[in-house]
Amino acid sequence: MPSCPECENELDIEIDEVEEGDVVACEECGTEFEVVGVEPLELARIEEEFEEEEDLYNNEDEEEE
């Protein structure tokens, strides 16, 4: 069973059931990963850009008021 690159917790995913582009999350730390390779399993952390951009826009709206 693969482990989370962030916290080393075992990820509850079946290697033979995931495909490239799937998103998996660690139940322990909550980090989300995209499957970028299946043989061998390769995960890439999904950055939280959207949340940061949303916060930036919300702060700009508050300053204008």
VMD Tcl script that draws the C-alpha trace (Angstrom):
set ca {
  {0.00 0.00 0.00}
  {1.43 3.44 -0.91}
  {2.17 6.04 1.74}
  {1.54 9.80 1.86}
  {4.62 11.79 0.81}
  {3.69 14.48 3.36}
  {2.99 12.54 6.57}
  {4.03 8.93 5.75}
  {0.51 7.63 6.58}
  {-0.66 4.72 4.43}
  {-2.98 5.87 1.64}
  {-6.18 3.88 1.29}
  {-6.04 3.43 -2.49}
  {-5.85 0.37 -4.68}
  {-2.96 0.84 -7.07}
  {-4.62 -1.25 -9.80}
  {-7.85 0.83 -9.60}
  {-6.42 4.35 -10.08}
  {-5.77 6.08 -13.38}
  {-3.66 9.07 -14.37}
  {-5.52 12.26 -13.52}
  {-7.36 10.79 -10.51}
  {-7.24 12.79 -7.29}
  {-6.58 11.04 -3.99}
  {-6.47 12.50 -0.50}
  {-4.64 11.46 2.63}
  {-7.11 10.72 5.40}
  {-4.54 11.69 8.03}
  {-3.25 15.11 6.88}
  {-5.85 15.99 4.23}
  {-3.31 16.68 1.49}
  {-4.63 16.03 -2.02}
  {-2.55 14.42 -4.72}
  {-3.05 13.89 -8.44}
  {-2.03 10.55 -9.89}
  {0.56 11.42 -12.55}
  {1.81 7.90 -13.15}
  {0.48 4.42 -12.47}
  {3.41 2.08 -13.12}
  {5.05 2.86 -10.80}
  {2.54 4.89 -8.83}
  {3.55 8.54 -8.93}
  {1.72 11.29 -7.03}
  {1.96 15.08 -7.33}
  {0.68 17.36 -4.59}
  {-2.18 19.57 -5.69}
  {-1.38 23.16 -4.80}
  {-4.04 25.25 -3.10}
  {-3.78 28.12 -5.60}
  {-7.52 28.50 -6.01}
  {-8.12 29.07 -2.30}
  {-5.26 31.58 -2.12}
  {-6.58 33.47 -5.17}
  {-10.09 33.49 -3.70}
  {-8.76 34.95 -0.44}
  {-6.87 37.60 -2.40}
  {-10.02 38.66 -4.26}
  {-12.06 38.71 -1.05}
  {-9.49 40.96 0.64}
  {-9.49 43.39 -2.31}
  {-13.30 43.62 -2.19}
  {-13.20 44.44 1.53}
  {-10.62 47.22 0.99}
  {-12.81 48.90 -1.65}
  {-15.78 49.22 0.71}
}
mol new
graphics top color blue
foreach p $ca { graphics top sphere $p radius 0.5 }
foreach p [lrange $ca 0 end-1] q [lrange $ca 1 end] { graphics top cylinder $p $q radius 0.2 }
display resetview
